Amino acid sequence: MAFGGGIQYVTVAQSGTVSGAFSVRNASKVALQFPVTNGNAFLQGAFDTTSANYVRLYKTDGSGAFTLTTPTSVGAVVSDVMAPFTNCRVEFSAAQTGVRTITVLAKF
């Protein structure tokens, strides 16, 4: 952790559309990296890890859901969208054809 942060790994099951939860508590910067075979990715946030509390996150200007177009692999800084939330996860518009691992890089 020489960069002053941490790395977490969460997965999306085969035929799944939602990743496991990851913590972004006190992170000043957050980036995601993952391979995707189809569909778009959305971010969900919650104040705790109760599944029913997760809501889709919107762009900071309020113009719509924050969407990552995912024809292949994605790497994106998502700090601004996740800033007020302590727990997040990734939602996909289509079921994944295999297990996907999402790498979460956080700088504290």
N, C-alpha and C positions, 0 to 999 in steps of 0.2 A: 504494500500500500504506500509506495513512495510518493504517489501523486496526492496524498492526503484524502483518500476516499476509500470506497469499498466496491466490491463486485458481488453481485447476487445472480443466481441462475434460477429461472422458473421455467416450467414447461407447459406446453399445450398438448394434451393427449391426442393420439390418432383419432380422427373424426371429431375432435373437439373444436370449440370456437372461443373458449376463454382460458387465459393462462392462470396459473397460480398467482397468489397475491405477493407483492413485494413492498418493502418499507422504504419510503423516501423521507422519513422524519429527519428534520434538520439538514437536509441536503441543499447546498447552494446551487449545484448543477446536477442534472440527471440526463443521461443519454441511454438509448436503447439500441441494441443490435440484434437482428434475428433474420433467419431465412424463412421465406414463405413461398408456398407453391401457387396459391391463388387467393383472391379476395383482398379487401382493404382491411386495415387495422385501425381500431379506435382505442382511445384510452378511457379507463374507468377509474374513478377515485372514491375514497370513503374515509371517514374519520376513525373507523376501526375495521376489524377484519370480518365482521358479520356480512355474509354474502348479500343479504337483502339491502344493505346500505350503499352498495356500489352504484354509482350513476355515471353515465357517459359524460366525458368532459368536453367542453366547448372551447373554441378559440377565444383568446383574451379580448378580441374586439366584438364578440357575441354574434358573429356572422354565421355560425354553424358548428357542427361537431368537428373536433380536431381529428383529421383523417390522414393516415399514412397510406399512400397508394403503394401497393406491394406486389409488383409483378415478379420480383426476385427478392434478393436480400435487401434489408433496410438498415440504415444507421442514422439516428436522428437525435438531436438535443431536444428534450421535451420539458425542460425545467419550468418555463413560464406557465405552461398549462397545468402542471402538477403542483405548483408551489403551495397552495393552501392545504393540500391533502397529505395525510401521513401514510396512507396505504393506497396502492394502485395495482392495476392489472391491465392486460391487453385483451381486447375483444376482436375477433375476426369476423368478417361478413360471410365467410364460407368455411365449412369444415375442412380441417387440414388433412392432407393425404398421408401424413406420417407424424410422428412425435416431433415437436419443434421446441428448441431450447432458446429462450430469450435471455440475453445477457444485459444486466442492468448495471451501469457504471454510475456511481454517485461520488460527488466531491463534497466534502464537508468543510 
